[in-house]
Amino acid sequence: MTRWYTTTNMKWLFGKGSVRLLISVSVLATILSASSALPQDRAGDCRELVLHNGRVATMDARGTTASAIVIRDDRITLVSTTPGIPPHSSCAKVVDLAGRRVIPGMIDTHDHVSYSAARPGYEVHLDSASSVADVQSLIRARAANLKAGEWIIAIEGWSFAHLAEKRMPTLNELDAAAPNNPVLLESHGLGGLGTDTPPPSTNTRGKTWLAGKGVEVSDAGLLSERASTAAFDALRATMTFEDRKRSMADVLSYTASMGLTMHMDAGGPWPSMPEASKVVQTGGGGASIVDPFTGYLPDVALEREGRLPARMRLMFYSRNLTPELPYLRARLDNQMMGFGSDWLRVYGVGEQVAQPYFDAEGQPTPQYEAAVQLTAERGWTLQVHVNELDDQLRHAAVWERVNVHTPLAPLRWTMAHVPGIDRPMLDRLKALGVGVSIRGLQYLSEGDRVLPPIRTIVESGIHASFGSDGPTPMSPWRHMYSIVTGKNHAGKLIAGGQTLSRMEALRLYTINGAWFSFDENKLGSIETGKLADVVVLSDDFLDPARVPDEAIKNLRSVLTIVGGRIVHDAGVIR
C-alpha cells in the first residue's frame, strides 16, 4: 500500500493559507469523501461481466495474452488463457468478443482536460478532418444533435495545415454546415503549436451574436487576437455550472470512446487575478484557462453523481512570482497529497509552480528554488513543464540539490515534454528516481520542432510514459501513429530512428503510465485483483496485417469499461 502521509507533510495540514482556497478545498474534501462511497452499478442487481473469445493483451510482466476476463463489481476477478467461457455466476452478463483485441484502459500522464469545463458551447473534434468538406461534415453531424442557437466550438487539437486547402473554412462554408448554430473555430498553426496561427473564424450566426456583445468580427468572419479573447469572455459569461459539468462530461466521454480511461490533468493558465495577471497565459484565444479555486468542481460534481466517465488525477497549477509562494503555500497548507478516491484523486502540483523559473542569465529564481524545496519537504509529487535540453539541465541541477536533503525517488517527480533530451540527461534523472512524460508533438508537427527522442528515452530504462499535452489532439491513436511510424499528420517522416514497436508504444500508454500516480498495483494491466479498466478496440492494433500503419490513426474503442462501469459501448453488449 502506498504511504501517502508522513510526519513531514502532515504537520503542515492545518497551516495558514488563503481563506478562499481553504473554503474551496474544504468543500472539495467533503464532496470527495461522500463520493468515494457511491455504488458504481450497472443495470440490475448482478454485477458480474464476462468477456470471452477475445485477444487480451494483459500487459503483465510476462506478456501474457489471454482469451477471457471476468469482472465482478469494480475488479478483475479472473483472467483466463483457456479457450471457452470461464466459470461465472448464473446472473452474469456474458459477451462474445468475436476475436476482438482487448487492452488495459489507456492513461494520459499529462493533458489539460480541465480546459473543457471552462469552454462554452459543444465541442467538435476535428483531428480526423483532411479537407474543408470533412470539417463541414463533422460540424453538420454535431449540429444534428443540438438545438438551434447552441454554439459549436473547436479549439486546439487540430490544425488547418491538416486540410488539403491549407486554410480555415470561410464564413459561407460554416454557414452551409450549420445554418442554425453559431460556430467558432480556432486552429493550431502551420508548424503545430503556436506558430503561424490563423485568426479564429465564425459563421453568420456567430458573427451576429458576437456583434451583439460588442465583439468585432470582420465581414469574412475572422476575429483578431483581442476579439477572440473578448469572444470567449462573452461566451463564458453565459455558462452555468451545469454547462461546465456537461462540457467536462462531453470531453471525457469522447476520450473514453478512444480508449482513454485515466487523465493526469495538468490544469491550465489562470484567469487574471492579483499578483498573477501580468504573467497569465491566456492561450487558445482566451479559451484555455482554469480557475484555481473552482476549476475542478465540475469533476467533483460528476464523481459525486456517479457520472465521471474516466479516472482523474488532479495536478494543481500555480504561478508564484515571489519566494513567499502565496498560492503554492496556501494549496499545500490546505490540501492533502493523494486525497480522494480511485476515481478522482489529488496527484500533486504542476505543471507550473513559479514564474519565471530562471532569470535572464539562466540562474534559478528565488521563487523556483523555494517552490521546489517546499514541495519536496511536504512530500508532494511535482510535475514540471520543461523545454529543450539546456532548460532540462538547469532544472536537473536544482532537483539534485534538493535531493541531497529530501530524496525525490519516493515522491515520483516528473519532467514533462522533454524535447531534445539526451542519454546523459536521462541517466541523471534516472539516478534521482524521477520519470519523464513524453509530449505528444509529433502528430501536429511539420518537422521544424525539436521532438522528444522516444526510443532513446525508452532504452535508457527511466520511468517513461506518454502525455499528449492535449488537446493536441486528444485521441491517443493519432499519437500512437506517430510513435510507431515517426510520421506526422501528413505522413511525413519527422522522427526517423526514434520509433517504437506497437507493444512498446502500448506500454507507454498503459502500465508505464500507472507508475506516475502510484497506481501500478491497481491499474495499467489486466490482472486478477486490479481495477477493471478494460478497452475493446475497433480493430487489432497489435496486428499490422489487420491494421496497417496508416490505419492506426483511425482506431477507437468499441467498448470501454472503467472500474466495472461501462462508459462507452458501440454495440458490443446486446
C-alpha positions as CSV (number, residue, x, y, z in Angstrom):
1,M,0.0,0.0,0.0
2,T,1.3,3.5,-0.8
3,R,2.0,5.6,2.2
4,W,0.8,9.0,1.2
5,Y,1.2,10.8,4.5
6,T,4.4,11.3,6.5
7,T,5.1,13.3,9.6
8,T,6.8,15.8,7.3
9,N,3.8,16.7,5.3
10,M,1.1,16.0,7.9
11,K,2.4,18.7,10.3
12,W,1.6,21.3,7.6
13,L,-2.0,20.2,7.2
14,F,-3.5,23.0,9.4
15,G,-1.1,25.8,8.4
16,K,-2.2,29.3,7.5
17,G,-3.3,29.9,3.9
18,S,-5.7,31.7,1.6
19,V,-9.2,31.8,3.2
20,R,-10.7,31.5,-0.3
21,L,-8.6,28.4,-1.1
22,L,-9.3,26.9,2.4
23,I,-13.0,27.2,1.8
24,S,-12.9,25.7,-1.7
25,V,-10.7,22.7,-0.7
26,S,-12.8,22.1,2.4
27,V,-15.8,21.8,0.1
28,L,-13.7,19.6,-2.2
29,A,-12.7,17.3,0.7
30,T,-16.3,16.9,1.9
31,I,-17.6,16.0,-1.6
32,L,-14.8,13.6,-2.3
33,S,-15.3,11.8,1.0
34,A,-19.0,11.4,0.2
35,S,-18.5,10.4,-3.4
36,S,-15.9,7.7,-2.8
37,A,-18.6,5.5,-1.2
38,L,-21.0,5.8,-4.1
39,P,-22.0,2.5,-5.8
40,Q,-21.0,2.1,-9.5
41,D,-23.8,-0.2,-10.5
42,R,-24.7,-1.4,-14.0
43,A,-28.4,-2.0,-14.7
44,G,-29.9,-4.6,-12.4
45,D,-28.5,-6.3,-9.3
46,C,-25.9,-8.6,-10.9
47,R,-22.5,-7.0,-11.0
48,E,-20.6,-9.6,-13.0
49,L,-19.5,-9.3,-16.6
50,V,-17.7,-12.0,-18.7
51,L,-15.8,-11.0,-21.8
52,H,-14.6,-14.1,-23.7
53,N,-13.3,-15.1,-27.1
54,G,-11.0,-12.1,-27.3
55,R,-7.3,-11.5,-27.8
56,V,-6.4,-9.8,-24.5
57,A,-3.1,-8.0,-24.2
58,T,-2.8,-8.1,-20.5
59,M,0.4,-6.0,-20.3
60,D,1.5,-8.0,-17.3
61,A,5.2,-8.7,-16.6
62,R,5.1,-12.0,-18.6
63,G,3.5,-10.5,-21.6
64,T,0.5,-12.9,-21.3
65,T,-2.2,-13.0,-24.0
66,A,-5.5,-14.2,-22.5
67,S,-8.8,-15.1,-24.1
68,A,-11.3,-14.1,-21.4
69,I,-11.9,-11.8,-18.4
70,V,-14.3,-11.9,-15.6
71,I,-15.2,-8.6,-13.9
72,R,-17.0,-8.6,-10.6
73,D,-18.1,-5.2,-9.1
74,D,-15.1,-2.9,-9.9
75,R,-12.4,-5.6,-10.0
76,I,-11.0,-8.2,-12.4
77,T,-11.6,-11.5,-10.7
78,L,-10.3,-13.9,-13.4
79,V,-8.0,-13.7,-16.4
80,S,-8.2,-16.9,-18.4
81,T,-5.8,-18.2,-21.1
82,T,-8.0,-21.3,-21.7
83,P,-10.4,-21.2,-24.7
84,G,-14.1,-21.1,-23.9
85,I,-16.2,-19.3,-21.4
86,P,-14.7,-19.2,-17.9
87,P,-16.7,-20.1,-14.8
88,H,-19.1,-17.3,-13.8
89,S,-22.2,-16.5,-11.8
90,S,-25.6,-17.6,-13.2
91,C,-26.6,-13.9,-13.4
92,A,-23.5,-12.7,-15.2
93,K,-23.7,-10.9,-18.5
94,V,-21.7,-13.0,-21.0
95,V,-20.3,-11.2,-24.0
96,D,-18.7,-12.9,-27.0
97,L,-15.9,-10.6,-28.3
98,A,-15.7,-12.4,-31.6
99,G,-11.9,-12.3,-31.6
100,R,-11.5,-8.6,-30.9
101,R,-8.4,-7.1,-29.4
102,V,-8.6,-6.1,-25.7
103,I,-6.2,-3.8,-23.9
104,P,-6.0,-2.2,-20.5
105,G,-7.5,1.2,-20.1
106,M,-5.1,3.8,-21.5
107,I,-3.5,6.5,-19.3
108,D,-2.6,10.0,-20.4
109,T,0.1,11.3,-17.9
110,H,-0.1,14.9,-19.0
111,D,-3.1,16.6,-20.5
112,H,-5.4,19.6,-19.9
113,V,-9.0,18.2,-20.0
114,S,-9.9,20.7,-17.3
115,Y,-9.8,23.3,-20.1
116,S,-13.0,21.8,-21.4
117,A,-15.1,22.6,-18.4
118,A,-14.3,26.3,-18.9
119,R,-15.1,26.3,-22.6
120,P,-18.6,27.3,-23.7
121,G,-20.7,25.5,-26.3
122,Y,-20.5,22.0,-27.7
123,E,-17.0,20.8,-28.8
124,V,-16.5,19.2,-32.2
125,H,-13.3,17.2,-32.6
126,L,-11.6,18.0,-36.0
127,D,-8.4,15.9,-35.7
128,S,-9.7,13.5,-38.3
129,A,-10.5,16.2,-40.9
130,S,-8.3,16.3,-44.0
131,S,-10.3,18.8,-46.0
132,V,-12.8,21.7,-45.6
133,A,-15.5,19.3,-46.7
134,D,-14.5,17.0,-43.8
135,V,-14.8,19.9,-41.3
136,Q,-18.2,20.7,-42.7
137,S,-19.3,17.1,-42.3
138,L,-18.1,16.9,-38.7
139,I,-19.8,20.2,-37.8
140,R,-23.0,19.1,-39.6
141,A,-23.1,15.9,-37.6
142,R,-22.6,17.8,-34.4
143,A,-25.3,20.3,-35.2
144,A,-27.8,17.5,-35.9
145,N,-28.0,16.7,-32.2
146,L,-28.2,20.3,-31.0
147,K,-30.9,22.9,-30.6
148,A,-30.9,26.0,-32.9
149,G,-28.7,28.7,-31.4
150,E,-26.4,26.4,-29.4
151,W,-22.7,27.1,-30.1
152,I,-20.4,24.6,-31.8
153,I,-16.7,25.1,-30.8
154,A,-13.4,23.6,-32.0
155,I,-10.4,24.8,-30.0
156,E,-6.9,23.3,-30.5
157,G,-6.3,19.6,-31.1
158,W,-6.4,20.1,-34.9
159,S,-4.7,22.3,-37.5
160,F,-5.8,24.0,-40.7
161,A,-2.5,22.7,-42.0
162,H,-4.0,19.2,-42.0
163,L,-6.6,20.3,-44.6
164,A,-6.0,19.9,-48.3
165,E,-6.8,23.5,-48.8
166,K,-4.4,24.7,-46.2
167,R,-6.8,27.4,-45.0
168,M,-9.6,27.9,-42.5
169,P,-13.2,27.3,-43.6
170,T,-14.9,30.5,-44.7
171,L,-18.0,32.1,-43.2
172,N,-20.1,30.8,-46.1
173,E,-18.8,27.3,-45.7
174,L,-19.5,27.3,-42.0
175,D,-23.0,28.7,-42.7
176,A,-23.6,25.8,-45.1
177,A,-22.5,23.3,-42.4
178,A,-24.5,24.8,-39.5
179,P,-27.1,27.3,-40.7
180,N,-28.9,27.3,-37.4
181,N,-26.0,27.2,-35.0
182,P,-23.2,29.7,-34.3
183,V,-19.7,28.2,-34.9
184,L,-16.3,29.3,-33.6
185,L,-13.1,27.5,-34.8
186,E,-9.6,28.1,-33.6
187,S,-6.7,26.2,-35.1
188,H,-3.1,25.3,-34.3
189,G,-0.6,26.9,-36.7
190,L,1.2,25.6,-39.7
191,G,4.0,24.2,-37.6
192,G,1.8,22.9,-34.9
193,L,1.5,24.7,-31.6
194,G,1.6,28.4,-31.7
195,T,3.3,29.1,-35.0
196,D,1.7,30.9,-37.9
197,T,-1.7,30.5,-36.3
198,P,-4.6,31.9,-38.4
199,P,-7.3,34.1,-36.9
200,P,-10.3,32.3,-35.4
201,S,-13.3,32.1,-37.7
202,T,-17.1,32.1,-37.2
203,N,-20.2,32.0,-39.3
204,T,-23.1,34.4,-39.7
205,R,-25.0,33.2,-36.6
206,G,-21.8,33.6,-34.6
207,K,-20.9,36.9,-36.1
208,T,-24.4,38.3,-35.2
209,W,-24.3,37.0,-31.6
210,L,-20.8,38.4,-31.0
211,A,-21.6,41.7,-32.6
212,G,-24.4,42.0,-30.0
213,K,-21.8,41.6,-27.3
214,G,-19.6,44.3,-28.8
215,V,-17.1,41.9,-30.2
216,E,-15.7,43.0,-33.6
217,V,-15.7,40.4,-36.4
218,S,-14.6,41.0,-39.9
219,D,-17.0,40.6,-42.9
220,A,-15.2,37.4,-43.6
221,G,-16.0,36.1,-40.1
222,L,-12.4,36.4,-38.7
223,L,-11.5,37.6,-35.2
224,S,-8.4,39.4,-34.1
225,E,-6.5,38.1,-31.1
226,R,-8.1,40.7,-28.9
227,A,-11.5,40.0,-30.3
228,S,-11.0,36.3,-29.8
229,T,-10.3,36.8,-26.1
230,A,-13.4,39.1,-25.8
231,A,-15.5,36.5,-27.6
232,F,-14.6,33.8,-25.1
233,D,-15.1,36.1,-22.2
234,A,-18.6,36.9,-23.5
235,L,-19.4,33.2,-24.1
236,R,-18.1,32.1,-20.7
237,A,-20.3,34.7,-19.0
238,T,-23.3,32.8,-20.3
239,M,-22.2,29.4,-18.8
240,T,-23.9,27.9,-15.8
241,F,-22.4,25.3,-13.6
242,E,-24.5,22.7,-15.4
243,D,-22.9,23.8,-18.6
244,R,-19.4,23.3,-17.1
245,K,-20.3,19.8,-16.0
246,R,-21.7,19.0,-19.4
247,S,-18.6,20.3,-21.1
248,M,-16.4,18.2,-18.9
249,A,-18.5,15.1,-19.3
250,D,-18.5,15.6,-23.1
251,V,-14.8,15.6,-23.5
252,L,-14.3,12.7,-21.1
253,S,-16.9,10.7,-23.0
254,Y,-15.2,11.4,-26.2
255,T,-11.8,10.3,-24.9
256,A,-13.4,7.2,-23.4
257,S,-14.7,6.4,-26.9
258,M,-11.0,6.4,-27.9
259,G,-9.9,4.1,-25.1
260,L,-8.6,6.6,-22.6
261,T,-9.6,5.7,-19.0
262,M,-7.4,8.0,-16.9
263,H,-6.2,11.6,-17.2
264,M,-3.4,13.3,-15.2
265,D,-4.8,16.7,-15.6
266,A,-2.2,19.5,-15.5
267,G,-4.8,22.2,-15.0
268,G,-4.0,25.3,-17.0
269,P,-3.4,29.1,-17.1
270,W,-5.4,31.1,-14.7
271,P,-7.8,34.0,-15.3
272,S,-6.4,37.4,-14.3
273,M,-6.0,37.8,-10.6
274,P,-3.9,39.9,-8.2
275,E,-0.2,39.3,-8.3
276,A,-0.6,36.9,-11.3
277,S,-2.3,39.0,-14.0
278,K,0.9,40.1,-15.7
279,V,2.1,36.6,-16.3
280,V,-1.2,34.9,-17.2
281,Q,-1.0,33.0,-20.4
282,T,-4.5,33.0,-21.9
283,G,-3.7,30.8,-24.9
284,G,-6.4,29.4,-27.1
285,G,-7.7,33.0,-27.7
286,G,-8.6,33.2,-24.0
287,A,-10.3,29.8,-24.0
288,S,-7.6,27.8,-22.2
289,I,-8.0,29.0,-18.6
290,V,-8.7,27.1,-15.4
291,D,-9.8,29.0,-12.3
292,P,-7.5,27.7,-9.5
293,F,-10.3,27.8,-6.9
294,T,-13.3,26.4,-8.8
295,G,-11.9,24.9,-12.0
296,Y,-12.0,21.3,-10.7
297,L,-15.5,21.4,-9.2
298,P,-17.2,20.0,-12.3
299,D,-15.1,16.9,-12.0
300,V,-16.0,16.6,-8.3
301,A,-19.7,17.1,-9.0
302,L,-19.7,14.4,-11.8
303,E,-18.0,11.9,-9.5
304,R,-20.5,12.7,-6.7
305,E,-23.3,11.9,-9.2
306,G,-21.6,8.7,-10.4
307,R,-21.2,10.2,-13.9
308,L,-17.5,10.6,-14.2
309,P,-16.6,8.6,-17.4
310,A,-12.8,8.4,-16.6
311,R,-10.5,8.5,-13.7
312,M,-8.9,11.8,-12.9
313,R,-5.6,12.6,-11.1
314,L,-5.6,16.4,-10.4
315,M,-2.4,18.4,-10.7
316,F,-2.6,21.8,-9.1
317,Y,-1.2,24.5,-11.3
318,S,0.1,27.7,-9.7
319,R,2.1,30.8,-10.6
320,N,4.1,32.3,-7.8
321,L,6.1,35.5,-8.5
322,T,7.9,35.8,-5.2
323,P,9.7,33.4,-2.9
324,E,6.8,33.8,-0.3
325,L,4.9,31.4,-2.7
326,P,1.4,32.6,-1.7
327,Y,-0.6,30.3,-3.9
328,L,1.5,27.2,-3.6
329,R,1.9,27.6,0.1
330,A,-1.9,28.0,0.5
331,R,-2.5,24.9,-1.5
332,L,-0.1,22.7,0.4
333,D,-1.3,24.1,3.7
334,N,-5.0,23.3,3.0
335,Q,-4.9,20.2,0.8
336,M,-3.7,16.6,1.3
337,M,-1.4,14.9,-1.2
338,G,-3.1,11.8,-2.6
339,F,-6.5,12.7,-1.1
340,G,-9.6,11.3,-2.9
341,S,-10.9,8.1,-4.4
342,D,-9.7,5.8,-7.2
343,W,-11.9,7.8,-9.5
344,L,-10.8,11.3,-8.5
345,R,-7.7,12.0,-6.6
346,V,-5.1,14.7,-5.9
347,Y,-2.0,13.8,-7.9
348,G,0.4,16.6,-7.0
349,V,1.4,20.1,-8.1
350,G,2.4,21.3,-11.6
351,E,2.9,21.9,-14.4
352,Q,3.8,25.3,-13.2
353,V,4.8,26.2,-9.6
354,A,6.6,29.5,-10.1
355,Q,7.1,32.2,-12.7
356,P,9.7,32.6,-14.1
357,Y,11.8,29.5,-13.3
358,F,15.1,31.1,-14.4
359,D,16.4,34.6,-14.9
360,A,18.0,36.1,-18.0
361,E,21.4,34.5,-17.1
362,G,19.8,31.1,-16.7
363,Q,20.0,31.0,-12.9
364,P,17.1,29.7,-10.9
365,T,14.9,32.4,-9.5
366,P,14.3,32.5,-5.7
367,Q,10.7,31.6,-6.2
368,Y,11.5,28.4,-8.2
369,E,14.2,27.3,-5.7
370,A,11.7,27.9,-2.8
371,A,8.8,26.1,-4.6
372,V,10.9,23.0,-5.4
373,Q,12.2,22.8,-1.8
374,L,8.8,23.3,-0.2
375,T,7.1,20.8,-2.5
376,A,9.7,18.2,-1.6
377,E,9.7,18.9,2.1
378,R,5.9,18.5,2.2
379,G,6.1,15.1,0.5
380,W,4.2,16.1,-2.6
381,T,4.6,14.9,-6.2
382,L,5.7,17.5,-8.7
383,Q,5.4,17.5,-12.5
384,V,7.2,20.4,-14.3
385,H,6.9,21.6,-17.8
386,V,10.4,21.7,-19.3
387,N,11.7,22.9,-22.7
388,E,14.8,21.8,-24.6
389,L,18.0,20.3,-23.2
390,D,19.5,23.5,-21.8
391,D,16.3,24.1,-19.8
392,Q,16.3,20.4,-18.6
393,L,19.9,20.8,-17.4
394,R,19.0,23.8,-15.3
395,H,16.0,22.0,-13.7
396,A,18.1,18.9,-13.0
397,A,20.7,20.9,-11.2
398,V,18.0,22.4,-8.8
399,W,16.4,19.0,-8.3
400,E,19.8,17.4,-7.5
401,R,20.4,20.0,-4.8
402,V,17.0,19.3,-3.2
403,N,17.6,15.5,-3.4
404,V,20.6,15.8,-1.1
405,H,18.3,16.5,1.8
406,T,15.0,15.2,0.6
407,P,15.1,12.1,-1.6
408,L,12.9,12.6,-4.7
409,A,12.6,8.9,-5.7
410,P,9.7,8.2,-3.2
411,L,7.8,11.3,-4.5
412,R,7.8,10.3,-8.2
413,W,8.6,13.6,-9.7
414,T,8.3,14.1,-13.4
415,M,9.8,16.2,-16.1
416,A,7.1,16.7,-18.7
417,H,7.6,17.1,-22.5
418,V,11.4,16.7,-22.6
419,P,12.1,17.8,-26.2
420,G,15.7,17.0,-27.3
421,I,16.6,15.1,-24.1
422,D,19.8,13.1,-24.4
423,R,21.1,10.0,-22.7
424,P,23.4,11.7,-20.2
425,M,20.4,13.8,-19.1
426,L,18.2,10.8,-18.8
427,D,20.8,9.0,-16.7
428,R,20.9,11.9,-14.3
429,L,17.1,11.8,-13.9
430,K,17.1,8.1,-13.6
431,A,19.7,8.3,-10.8
432,L,17.2,10.7,-9.0
433,G,14.4,8.1,-9.3
434,V,12.2,10.6,-11.2
435,G,10.3,10.0,-14.5
436,V,9.6,11.6,-17.9
437,S,6.3,12.2,-19.5
438,I,6.9,12.4,-23.3
439,R,5.0,15.1,-25.0
440,G,2.7,14.5,-28.0
441,L,4.0,17.0,-30.5
442,Q,4.9,14.6,-33.3
443,Y,1.5,14.3,-35.0
444,L,0.9,18.1,-35.3
445,S,4.5,19.0,-36.1
446,E,5.7,19.9,-39.6
447,G,9.2,18.7,-38.6
448,D,10.6,22.1,-37.6
449,R,10.4,21.5,-33.9
450,V,12.7,19.7,-31.5
451,L,11.0,16.4,-30.6
452,P,11.4,14.0,-27.7
453,P,13.7,11.1,-28.8
454,I,11.2,8.4,-27.8
455,R,13.4,5.3,-28.5
456,T,16.4,6.9,-26.6
457,I,14.1,7.5,-23.7
458,V,12.7,4.0,-23.6
459,E,16.1,2.4,-24.0
460,S,17.5,4.4,-21.1
461,G,15.3,2.4,-18.7
462,I,13.9,5.5,-17.0
463,H,10.3,5.6,-15.9
464,A,8.6,6.9,-19.1
465,S,5.1,7.4,-20.2
466,F,3.2,9.4,-22.8
467,G,1.4,12.7,-22.1
468,S,-0.5,14.2,-25.0
469,D,-0.4,17.7,-23.6
470,G,-3.9,17.6,-25.1
471,P,-5.9,18.9,-26.6
472,T,-3.1,18.2,-29.2
473,P,-5.1,16.1,-30.2
474,M,-7.0,14.1,-27.6
475,S,-7.2,10.8,-29.5
476,P,-4.3,8.5,-28.4
477,W,-4.3,6.8,-31.8
478,R,-3.1,9.9,-33.6
479,H,-0.1,9.9,-31.2
480,M,0.3,6.1,-31.5
481,Y,0.6,6.5,-35.2
482,S,3.4,9.0,-34.8
483,I,5.2,6.9,-32.1
484,V,5.1,3.8,-34.3
485,T,5.9,5.4,-37.7
486,G,7.8,8.5,-36.8
487,K,5.4,10.4,-39.1
488,N,3.2,13.5,-38.7
489,H,-0.4,14.0,-39.8
490,A,0.7,14.3,-43.4
491,G,2.7,11.1,-43.4
492,K,6.0,13.0,-43.5
493,L,8.8,11.3,-41.6
494,I,9.9,13.6,-38.9
495,A,11.3,11.3,-36.2
496,G,13.3,8.6,-38.1
497,G,15.3,6.2,-35.8
498,Q,13.2,7.1,-32.8
499,T,10.1,4.9,-33.4
500,L,8.8,2.1,-31.1
501,S,7.2,-1.2,-31.7
502,R,3.4,-1.3,-31.2
503,M,3.8,-3.2,-28.0
504,E,6.3,-0.7,-26.7
505,A,4.0,2.1,-27.6
506,L,1.1,0.5,-25.8
507,R,3.2,0.1,-22.7
508,L,3.8,3.9,-22.6
509,Y,0.1,4.4,-22.5
510,T,-0.8,1.6,-20.0
511,I,1.3,0.0,-17.3
512,N,4.1,2.6,-17.6
513,G,1.7,5.4,-17.0
514,A,0.2,3.9,-13.9
515,W,3.6,4.3,-12.0
516,F,3.4,8.1,-12.1
517,S,0.3,8.3,-9.9
518,F,1.3,5.4,-7.6
519,D,-1.4,3.2,-9.3
520,E,0.8,0.4,-10.8
521,N,-0.7,-2.1,-8.3
522,K,-4.3,-1.1,-9.3
523,L,-4.2,0.0,-13.0
524,G,-2.3,-0.3,-16.2
525,S,-2.6,-4.1,-16.8
526,I,-5.3,-6.7,-16.9
527,E,-4.6,-8.9,-13.9
528,T,-6.6,-10.6,-11.2
529,G,-7.3,-8.2,-8.4
530,K,-6.7,-5.0,-10.3
531,L,-9.4,-2.4,-11.0
532,A,-11.4,-3.3,-14.1
533,D,-10.3,-0.7,-16.7
534,V,-10.7,-2.5,-20.0
535,V,-10.9,-1.4,-23.6
536,V,-12.1,-3.4,-26.6
537,L,-10.7,-2.0,-29.8
538,S,-12.3,-1.5,-33.2
539,D,-9.5,-3.5,-34.8
540,D,-6.3,-5.2,-33.7
541,F,-3.6,-2.6,-33.2
542,L,-1.0,-5.3,-32.4
543,D,-1.5,-7.0,-35.8
544,P,0.0,-4.9,-38.7
545,A,-1.6,-7.2,-41.2
546,R,-5.1,-6.2,-39.9
547,V,-4.2,-2.6,-39.1
548,P,-1.5,-1.1,-41.5
549,D,0.3,1.9,-40.2
550,E,-1.9,4.4,-41.8
551,A,-5.0,2.8,-40.3
552,I,-3.7,3.2,-36.7
553,K,-4.8,6.8,-36.5
554,N,-8.5,5.8,-37.1
555,L,-8.7,3.2,-34.3
556,R,-11.1,3.7,-31.5
557,S,-12.8,1.8,-28.7
558,V,-16.0,-0.2,-29.2
559,L,-16.3,-0.9,-25.5
560,T,-14.7,1.0,-22.7
561,I,-15.1,-0.2,-19.1
562,V,-13.8,1.8,-16.1
563,G,-14.0,0.2,-12.7
564,G,-16.5,-2.3,-14.0
565,R,-18.7,0.5,-15.2
566,I,-19.5,0.6,-19.0
567,V,-18.7,4.2,-20.0
568,H,-18.8,3.6,-23.8
569,D,-20.5,0.9,-25.9
570,A,-20.6,0.9,-29.7
571,G,-22.9,-2.1,-29.8
572,V,-20.7,-4.8,-28.3
573,I,-23.0,-5.5,-25.4
574,R,-26.5,-6.5,-26.5
